[in-house]
Amino acid sequence: MTAYWIAHVTVLNPVKYKDYTDIAPLAFKKFGAVFLARGGASKVLEGESFARHVVIQFSDMQTALDCYSSPEYQSANQARDGHCIAQVSIVEGLDGG
């Protein structure tokens, strides 16, 4: 069953945040991530507003969790620390969609 990584991000320091965007693709590629939405136009209708919204598809929940926990992603995550405000969730998709 597919799983989706849903991230809401507001970048505070674009120059330093680039360190994250330079490293993170290594993890996403390793775990077969497919980007479905990444920073395009959006409208927040309820809840906290973030500048960017990202939806990434993985083959299953364990793969999504493994990607997040991987040394590659954790290195990227450390690089962005303090340079953005982020909320990241992983949600299982519907069986049979």
Secondary structure, 3 states (H helix, E strand, C coil): CCEEEEEEEEECCHHHHHHHHHHHHHHHHHCCCEEEEECCCCCCCCCCCCCEEEEEEECCHHHHHHHHHCHHHHHHHHHHCCCEEEEEEEEECCCCC
